[in-house]
Amino acid sequence: MASDKTLNYKLPFSFDDWNTTSKKAKEIATRKKITVEYEFNGTICLVDENTSLTYLWRDYLNAYIMGWKTVGANCVEKYDEKTEAELREKTIKQEQERAIREQEYRVKAEREMNEFKKRVEGLVIELSDEDGWNKCKEANQDDYGKGCIDYAEGWALLMQAEIAKGKTIAECGDETQRYLDFMGITGFMYGMAISILAQTWKHGDELRKWHNKKYNVGENVKGTVNPAVLTIKG
């Protein structure tokens, strides 16, 4: 909820966290006796010397639900009955919609996982460096690391099935990835999977060359490009 106060100063930057940004805005507003504006994740926040940052934070969190484009500077301690009722109604509706989306995602992920299992049934990853592979697995026991290993192994198995039919990595590398969408990995995890396979998988060198070529990196360059950071891993 926004006030009708006139804007005096627009904060020319925003820190990564809301608290730091709001405190900086409050400091400037108090020192200069002005209203300060800053944008955080698409929401305009107004701050003056009397703004309660606690209530501003509450309004910021509710902005998405309520459709508010601007919050502050005069944040009320308690919403009026009409606003409270609208907030409750929209919150319930949003939670119901989120529950539906989550259920749809779970059904889709389970279907994709079952399809993946059928495609790789009976296959075993073909390694060029079994010791190196085992060390990677031992070093990545947390959920994030295990996700990288599981993706690397699953992708390798899918590609092996296509290679057995006469396809090259270039012909099946992209195609086979779509069967692993249910894993929901990040760009960095994908880069780690590439790196692991390049070093330990039977077809790792071919995979490395194909992958690096996408980023205009020559075959003679060692290591793999991590697409999340676009640097070369040595």
N, C-alpha and C positions, 0 to 999 in steps of 0.2 A: 504494500500500500504506500503510495507516494504522496508527499505534500505538494503544495503549490509554490514552494519557495523558489526564488530566482537563483539560477545557477551562477556561482561566482568563479569557480575554478574546476577544471577537468584534470583529474590525476593522469599524467602522461604515461603511466606505467601500471602494471599489475603484478604483484608477487605470485608465486605458485600457490600459496595457501591464503585462504580468505581472511583469517585472523590477522596476519601481518599486513595485508592490504587495507583492511578496515581500520586497524589501529593507526596506520600511517595517515589515512584520510582524516581520522578524528583528530590527530595531532595537528595537522595543517589547518583544519577547520577551527579548532580551538585557538590556535596561535594567531591566526589572521582574522578571526571573527567572520568567516565566510561559509558558504555551502560548497562542499566538494563532491564531485561526481566521479565514479569509476565504474567500469564494466567488468563483471565477473561471470564467465560462462554464459554470456548472452543476456544477463540481467543487469540493468542499470541500477546502481546503488548511490543514494544521496546521503551525505553525512554533514551535520553541522555540530556546533559545540554542545548541543543538548541531546543529540541522538543517542539512544541506548543501543549499543552494539549487540547486546543480548537479544533485544526485540528485532533489530535489523537482521540478525542471523536467522531468527524464526521466520521473518517475512521472506527472506531470501529462499529458505527451504520450501516455503509454501508457494513461491512465485510460479513454479512450473505447474503445480496442481491448479492454481487459481487463474493462470493466464496473465499474471501481472508482468508487465515489461519493465517496470520501475518500482523500487522499494525505497523507503526513507523519504525525507529525512525525519519527519515527525512520526515515529513509530509508536502506536498506541500500546499501552500495557495490556489491554484486553480487547479483543475484537467485539464488535456489536453482534447482537443475536443473529441478524441476517447473514453476516459474514461467517460466523461460526457454523451456522446451519449449512451454508453453501460449501464450506470447507469440508465438513463431515460427509456431505453427499458426494462431493467430487473425490474425496479420499477413498471412500468405499468403492466407488465406480472404478477408480484407477487400480485398486488392489484386486478387484474382480477381473479386470482386463489383464493384469499382470499374471494372475494365476492361470488364466486361459492360455496365454502365450507360453508360459513355462510348461504347461501340460503338453501343448502342441510340440514344443521343442523336445521334450523327453520322448514322446512317441516317435518323432522324426529321427532323433539320435539313436534310439533303440533299433528302429528299422534299418538305418544305415549300418549300424554295428553288426547286425545279423547278416546283412548282405556282404559286408566285408569278411566276416568269418567264413562264409560259404566260399568266397573267392580264394581264400588262402588255406583252406582246409587241407591238411596233409603236407603243406610246404614247410621247409626249414630254411632259415636264412643261410646263404652261402657266404662264408667269411674268407678273407685273405689274411686276416690277423685276428685269430680267435682270442689270443691273450689280450690284445688291445681292446677288443669288444667287451670282454669280461671285466677289464679294468674300468671301462666307461660305465658299465652297469653298476659296479661296486661303488663308484664315486658319485652316482646319481640316484640315491635312494629316496630323496624327498619327492613330493608330488610333482614339482616343476621339472626336476631332472628326469624322473621316471617318465614324465610325459614326452620328453625329448626322445628317450630311448624307445618307448612304445611306438611313437610315430615313425622313427627311423626304421625299426624292424618291420612294421606294417607296410610302409611304403616300399621297402626292399622286396618284401614277399610279393606285393602286387606287381612290381616291375619284373621280378623273376618269372612270374607267370606269363607275362607278355613277351619277355625275351625268349622264353622257351618256344613261343609261336613264331619266332623269327624277327621280332621287332627290335629296334635300337632304343637306347635311352632317350634320344631326341624324339622318337616316335611315340613313346609311352610315358615319359616323365611327367608331363603336365596332366595327361589324361587320367593317370592312376591316382593322382592326388585328391581328386574329387571324391573318391571312395573313403577318404579319411576325414571329411568335413566334421563328422560327429565328435572328433577329438578336440576341436576348438583350440588349436594351438596358436601361439603368437608368432609374429614375424621373427623374433629372436630365437624362439624354439625351433622354428623351421630351419634357420641358419645353423643352429647347433646340430640338428639331425643331418643336414647336408655334410657338415664337417666330420661327424662321426662316421658316416657311411663312406666318405671319401678316403678315410684312413683305414677302415677295417673290412669293408664289403668287397666281395669278389669283383664287382663291376664299379667299384668306387672311383677309380681314375677316370673312367668314361663319364660317370656322373659329374665329377668335379669339372671336367672340361666343358660339358654341356651347360652346367649351371653357370660357370664363370663367363661363358660366351655371351650369356644374356646381358651381362654388364660390361661387355666389350673388354674383357680381360683375356689375354692370350693364354694358350694352352701351356706355355712354358712357365707361367707364374705359379708358384707353389701356394698351397692353402686355398681356401674358398671364400668367396664374397658372402658376407652376412647381409642379407637384404634389409635387415632391421636398422643397421647403422651404416651400410654401404662402405665398409672398409675391408681390407684383405687380412684374413687370418693366416699367420705364418705357421 
